[in-house]
Amino acid sequence: MPAHNLKHALFCAFITLIIAYPIVGLDLEAEGVNIILNSADAFTVAMILLAVVIVFLFQLFRDNVMAILQKIPRPLPKVEKEPMAENRRAKIESWVLLGFVVFALFWPFFVSRGSVDLATLVLIYVMLALGLNVVVGLAGLLDLGYVAFYAVGAYTFALLSQYTGISFWMALPIGALLAGLTGMILGFPVLRLRGDYLAIVTLGFGEIIRILLNNWTSLTGGPNGIGNIPDPTLFGMEFGRRVKEPGNTSFHETFGIAYNSEHKVIFLYMIALVLAVFTALVIRRFMRMPVGRAWEALRDDEIASRSLGLSRTAVKLSAFTIGAFFAGFAGTVFASKQGFISPESFVFLESAIVLAIVVLGGMGSQVGVVLAAIAVTILPELAREFSEYRMLIFGAAMVLMMVWRPQGLMPMRRIHITLKKQE
Amino acid sequence: MQDLLYFSQQLINGLTIGSAYALIAIGYTMVYGIIGMINFAHGEIYMIGAYTSLITITGLASLGVTWLPLILVIALVCAMIVSASMGWAVERVAYRPVRGRHRLIPLISAIGMSIFLQNYVHLAQGSRNIGFPALIDGGFRFGEIGSFRMSLSYMQITIFITTLICMSALSLFISRSRIGRACRAVSQDLGMASLLGIDTNRIISATFIIGAALAAVAGLLLGMYYGSIDPLFGFIAGLKAFTAAVLGGIGSIPGAMLGGLILGISESMTSGYLSGEYKDVVSFGLLILILLFKPTGLLGKPEVEKI
C-alpha cells in the first residue's frame, strides 16, 4: 500500500511547485527602465502542474515503480566473461574502429558541404575527448580546465601566423608541444593535490588563461580575437581560388580540375580525420605500454602502486602532459578550420562538454568516447527545435549517468579473471 | 591624505563584497565539512535566490506595496524558501544516490547539476541580464579632498548588517540548537553519529537547506549591489566563494567568514590599484597558491589520511 508514502509524496510535490513556479511560471521583462512581471502562458503553467503531479505519483508509487525498473534487464549486463572472450572483445573493438575510419574516408564525397563541416567539428571533439580520456579516464585526474590547453594550441597557431607567417603544418607540432609544455608546467606543482582540489585548481587555471587572452589586447586582440588564420596546404598547394602565398600553387590548377570550394572543406575534414586517427593510435599504444598500465594502477589504488615503486608525480605528469598535447593538436586544427578565434570559444562550458563526452562514453573506452562525441555534437543539430534545450539535457544526462551508470555507456574492461566466491 | 582615503574606500568596498562572499562560502564549507564533497551547483542556488528575490520585488511593486522594509523582508523570505527547497531537491536528486562512491563521481554529478540549473533559469527567464532596481539609495559622504570623495552607501551598510545578523544567527544555531549539535557531531564522525541515533540523512539535508538559504540572502544583497543579474552570474561568484571557503580552511565556519573578507579585500584592492579586469585572475591565483602551499587553509584542521 502506498499510504505510508503519502506524506512524503505530498511534500515532494509541494517542493516541486516551489522550485518550478516562481522561476518558470513568472516572467521578468524589461520595459524601458522598469521591469514588469508577466505570468507565463497557460501551456507553461499546465506543464508545471503536470510536473508536480508526476512527482507526486512517482513518490507515491515509488516502491512499485522501482520494483518494475529492477525487473527490466540491463542493456549491457555485467557478465564476467572468460579471458579469451575478453580478448576477442578487444579485437572486435579494433575492427569496429577500423570500420569507422574506412567509412569516414569515403563518406564526405557523397554528402553536403554543411555535413562535412559539422563532421570536422565532431573530429575535433573526438581528438579533445580522446586526450581528456587519458587524463580523466585512465589516470583518474579530473581536469576541469582542459580547454586552456586547447586555447594554447589555437592561439599559438593564430599568433605565430600573424607575426611570423608560419604555415599550418609547422604550427601543428609547435602548438601541440607548447600545449604539452603548459600542461607539464601547470601539472608539476598541482598534481600532488587530491582529486577534487585538483579539479578546482585546473578550473581556476582555465579561467585565468581565458581572462588573460581577453585582456591582453596588445598581443591577442582581446575579445575581438584574431582573424585571417591561413588554411592548411597540401604539399604547397592552396585550396583557395587564388594563390595567397608566393611560391605556392593552387590545388585545382595543378590537377587541372574546376575550382570547387568544397575541396577545401573536404581537405580540412581529411586532416582532422588523419589527426584523430593518429591521436587514437598513439593513445592506444600508450595504454599498452608500462606507463599506460601505471596510469590505471595509480588511479585504482594509489597507495598500493606507490608502495610498488611507481613515482606518483612522473606517472600523473605524463598523463597530464599527453592529454594537454592532444588538446593543443585539436586547438591548431580548430583555429585553421574557423579561420578566426576569440576567447569566446574557450569558456568553461567547452571543458564541461568534453568532460561530458568522456563521461557518457565510458571512462577509458575509445569506441565509447568516439560514439559519445558523435552523439553529443550531432544530436543537437538533428533536433534543431530542441537545440536550446541542449545544455539542459546535457546537465541532466551527466547527473543521470553518475547516478545510474557511472562507468559510462561502454566502459573499458581489461582482460581479467575474477576469483570465484567460495561456497 | 588622499591616498589614505582612497585606500579606505577600497577597504570598504572589499569588506562589502567579502561579507557577501562569506555568506555563500558557508554553504560550501558546511557541505564539505559533513560529506566531503564540493557542491559545485551552490553558485546556481545563489543565482536562483537573486532571481526569486527580483521576481518577488517586482511582483510586490505591481501589487502596490511601497513600504521598503516590508518589500525587502518578503523578498528575502521568498528567496530563502525557494533556494532552500532547491538545495534540498538538488541533494536528494543528484547527491544522495552517489554518496559514498568514488570522489569524482559526486563532483561530476554536481557539475551536471550546475549546468542544468544554469540552463533551467536561462530557458525560463532569458539569457539577457536584467536590471535589479536599486531600492536602497544614498549614503554618507565624507572626507572630500580635491576631486576624490569617500562614500559609504546605505546599501553597503545594509549588506554589513544583514551579514552580521545571519552569521550570528548561524553561530548560535550551530553551537546551541539540537540540530546544530547534531551537525557538528556528523561532521566529526558520520558513522559514529549515525550509530548514536542521529538521523544523518536529515542532518545532511539540513546542511544543504541552511547553506542554500544563506546563499539566497547573498543573492538578494549582491543582486541589489551590482544592479543587474543574469543566469551566469552564479558561476563566477560560486567559484569566488569556494575560494573563500578554501582560503579560510574548508569545513570551518569562522574560516569561511575570514576567507570571504580577505578575498573581498584583495579583490577590491586589485581593481583599485591595478585593473578591474584582473581581479578574477588575482582571486583564482590566490586559490591556486593556497591549495598548493597550505591546502588546509588559514583555520582548517589538517586532514589525516588513514590507510
Interface residues (C-beta under 8 A of the other chain):
Chain A: I15 T16 I18 I19 P22 I23 V24 L26 D27 L28 A30 V33 I35 I36 L37 V136 G140 L142 L144 P189 V190 L193 R194 G195 D196 Y197 A199 I200 V201 L203 G204 F205 E207 I208 I211 L212 N214 N215 I303 F348 L349 A352 L355 A356 V359 E388 Y389 M391 L392 F394 G395 A396 A397 M398 V399 M401 M402 V403 P406
Chain B: M37 I38 I48 Y51 T52 L54 I55 T56 T58 G59 S62 C78 I81 V82 S85 M86 W88 A89 V93 A94 P97 V98 R101 H102 R103 L104 I105 P106 L107 I108 S109 I111 G112 M113 S114 I115 F116 L117 Q118 N119 Y120 V121 H122 L123 A124 Q125 R128 I130 G131 P133 F235 L239 F242 T243 V246 S275 E277 Y278 D280 V281 F284 G285 L287 I288 L291 L292 P295 I307
